[in-house]
Amino acid sequence: LFVISWGEQEQESTSLSTVSLSTKMELEEPGFYQTWFNDTCGVHPMTDLRVLNPRDLALPEAVICAQILLLAALFTIGRSWAVRCIFGPIADWRGMYPEDYPRFFESGWQITYYTISWIVCAYFVHQVDFFKQTCLCWVEPFPFQPVPLSFHWMYVVAMGWYLHCTYAHLFLDPRKSDFAEMLIHHIVTFSLLLFAYCKGYTRIGVLILFCMDLSDVFLHVCKIVRVFDNAKPVPPYVMDVGFPLLPISWVALRLYFYARKVMYSTFFHPFDYGSWRNSDLYIPFNILLVILFLLQVLWFYYIMKTAILHVFYGAEFDDERDPHATTRKSQ
């Protein structure tokens, strides 16, 4: 990567390049992961001197904070409107039990958001190179990579959504046995998105959204079918065919892909490229990733418990977290 000029500048340029390389070698010694990075991405991390660059405190600007708060308020208002104009009439038409109304409202609103969110995220993610090679999340000018307008709005909308979810979880949704875990999930996810946006992990944050949202679609479809079945019987094959999509997507995206692509990349690639000193909040960010992963393992246990009870004991597909989940009355 050294530019060797001709004529009188040749000796001077060579000397400057040698000094830069020597300075970098004093900072970083190549190791196994650096060699792997070089072979995989074709970029040698020792050519990067950005570890010497000063950092400014990168907090969201006031206008971005205003956008997040406004979207959180709009989500809350939108849910109220959807319950009154869409989900309420559907519940009345289906003849649902009164105790099932809040669960249907919650799932109906959640599936609306997550379906749109994942389709949009998948559309943009499949257009970028770092989807397949996550080491590209750390190429220069990390952590000062420009944020495309599409990614900006994905972040702002997602942060507004999780602020709204925190409020809804505290004051609107039915309480479940994992109330504390779900509250931690909302706080951790919002914090991850905020840190990713402020500290240059923007590409990793997009991959997190891609991993998480699709499984929520299948989850809430199953819950809606279940409350529909409480009021009027639904053909058994609907759940028998639809329910397996939930654990399959959970394992593929939230456990395997999240661990293989997101966690592995954030654990090791910052060392490969410019050293961990180039990654602000490296330790807190990875701790939050581990917490989020452990929550996915916990909820996968509940999913498999439901599946085992249905297959071996003939139980209904009830939410194991919800002690007040109703079953269809037999009269």
Secondary structure, DSSP 8 states (H G I E B T S, - for coil): -----SGGGHHHHHHHHHHHHHHHHHH----HHHHHHHHHHS--GGG--GGGS--------HHHHHHHHHHHHHHHHHHHHHIIIIIHHHHHHHT--GGGHHHHHHHHHHHHHHHHHHHHHHHHHTTSGGGT-GGGGG-TTTTS----HHHHHHHHHHHHHHHHHHHHHHHTS---TTHHHHHHHHHHHHHHHHHHHHHT-HHHHHHHHHHHHHHHHHHHHHHHHHHHHHHS---HHHHHHHTTHHHHHIIIIIIIIIIIIIIHHHHHHHHHSS-GGGSTTHHHHHHHHHHHHHHHHHHHHHHHHHHHHHHHH------TT-TT-------
